[in-house]
Amino acid sequence: MTFVRVAGVGDVAPGKMIPVEAQGRKLLLANVDGAYRAASRKCPHFGFNLCKGTLDGDAVVCPMHKAKFDLSTGEVRRDPKLLFLSMTAKSDLALYPVKVEGADILVGIAD
């Protein structure tokens, strides 16, 4: 696994998320109460950009269908829903390991 610098510790405030890239992968980086979490930026349901969604505690909510994904496990907490249509998420959200070295936030990418 290769760890790649994606941001500095001052780049993402607590309770916020930002878009980042690591070796061509489009990710979101969230600050959940001082713990950094990295995940795929695409919603596993239809691929919408999760960075345009919201953080709800330690979960990210899709801006389109309101599916909710746990940023610690990647598990679906709430399946997608559009108006009166209930759907099932296709899969859990892909997560990436994060570590902090000094003032740098690094995300692990499998070799």
Helices and strands as residue ranges (DSSP letters): E 2-8, E 17-22, E 25-32, E 35-40, G 50-52, E 54-56, E 59-61, E 68-70, E 76-78, E 81-82, E 85-86, E 95-96, E 98-101, E 104-109
